[in-house]
Amino acid sequence: MVTTDDARLAERIRRLSLHGMSHDAWRRYAGTGSWYYEVEEHGVPIHYPDRRHAWHLFMVRLRLEQLELDRNAFIDALRAQNIGTSVHFIPVHRHPYYQRTFGYQVGDFPVADGLYERIVSLPLYPDLPLEDARSVAESVVHVANGATRLAAEPPALSHAIGP
């Protein structure tokens, strides 16, 4: 624990403890929170030995060519159905710290950029009650079906690891 009466120092310590991210990672799931964050400097993550981190993310990759909306609008549509989502893997070259330090620019890594524009992390994890998991899945299908351009196969979303 760190205590200080210096507000700027306290904010920097908070940011460093969150991998240098600009926003508190947990606040992004609040009703008014945003999934977007930036890495502003190289952070020092805090590891808690009593916490488990595996199997806590479930990503889908949107087939944007089959949808009438982009990833951000898809996230907004799910939020309107009370499903909080995120984008956990913003490419490194898009963050201010890495742009300042290494001169990276958006477009330097087109494959990473292409995936970034299509992925959404869903709130699905092992301890989630089955009823809540069904609600998430039904909402995703509802939004995808309502935004599909063509009745084409395969569906407009796929698991991020699949083809």
SVG drawing of the C-alpha trace seen along z (x, -y; Angstrom):
<svg xmlns="http://www.w3.org/2000/svg" viewBox="-33 -17 45 40">
<polyline fill="none" stroke="black" stroke-width="0.4" points="0.0,0.0 1.1,-3.5 -0.2,-6.7 0.4,-10.2 -1.2,-13.6 0.1,-14.4 -2.8,-13.9 -0.6,-13.7 1.6,-11.1 -1.4,-9.1 -2.8,-9.1 0.6,-7.9 0.8,-5.1 -2.7,-4.0 -1.9,-4.1 1.3,-2.1 -0.5,0.5 -2.9,1.0 -0.1,1.8 0.2,-1.9 -3.4,-2.1 -5.2,-5.4 -8.4,-4.2 -9.2,-1.9 -9.8,1.6 -12.8,2.3 -14.6,-0.9 -14.9,-0.1 -17.7,2.3 -19.8,-0.3 -22.9,-1.6 -21.2,-4.8 -17.7,-3.4 -15.9,-2.9 -14.0,0.2 -11.4,-2.0 -8.1,-2.7 -4.6,-3.7 -1.2,-2.6 0.4,-5.9 3.6,-4.5 5.2,-1.2 3.3,0.1 4.1,2.4 1.3,4.9 0.4,6.1 0.0,9.9 -2.3,11.3 -1.3,14.9 -4.8,15.9 -6.5,14.9 -6.9,17.1 -6.6,15.4 -7.1,18.2 -10.3,18.7 -11.7,15.3 -12.0,13.9 -14.2,15.1 -13.7,13.3 -15.7,13.3 -14.4,12.0 -17.1,10.1 -17.4,10.6 -17.8,6.9 -18.4,7.4 -21.7,9.2 -22.8,6.6 -24.4,3.1 -22.5,1.8 -18.9,1.6 -17.4,3.1 -18.1,0.0 -21.7,-0.1 -22.0,3.7 -20.6,3.0 -23.1,0.1 -26.0,2.4 -25.0,5.0 -24.6,2.3 -28.2,1.2 -29.2,4.8 -27.3,4.5 -24.4,6.6 -21.0,5.1 -18.3,6.0 -14.7,4.9 -11.8,5.0 -8.9,6.4 -6.3,6.5 -5.6,3.1 -2.5,3.4 0.6,2.1 1.5,-0.2 -1.8,-2.2 -0.8,-3.2 0.8,-6.6 3.6,-5.1 4.8,-2.9 4.2,-5.6 6.4,-8.0 9.0,-5.5 9.4,-3.5 7.8,-5.7 5.0,-3.2 2.0,-4.5 -1.5,-3.1 -1.1,-1.1 2.4,0.2 0.9,3.7 -2.1,4.2 -2.9,7.7 -3.1,6.6 -5.1,3.5 -7.5,5.7 -8.2,8.1 -8.5,5.2 -11.3,3.7 -13.2,7.0 -12.8,8.5 -15.1,8.1 -14.5,9.7 -17.7,11.1 -18.5,11.4 -18.4,15.2 -16.3,17.1 -16.5,20.4 -18.3,19.1 -21.0,17.1 -24.4,18.6 -25.9,20.5 -28.9,18.1 -26.5,15.1 -24.4,16.9 -27.6,17.7 -28.6,14.0 -25.2,12.9 -25.4,15.5 -28.9,14.6 -28.1,10.9 -25.1,11.4 -27.2,13.5 -30.0,10.9 -27.7,8.0 -25.8,9.9 -29.0,11.1 -30.5,7.6 -27.5,6.2 -26.8,8.8 -26.6,7.5 -27.2,10.8 -28.7,14.2 -25.3,15.7 -23.5,18.6 -21.4,18.7 -22.8,16.4 -21.6,12.8 -19.6,13.7 -17.1,16.4 -15.0,17.4 -11.8,15.5 -9.7,18.6 -11.7,20.2 -11.3,19.6"/>
</svg>
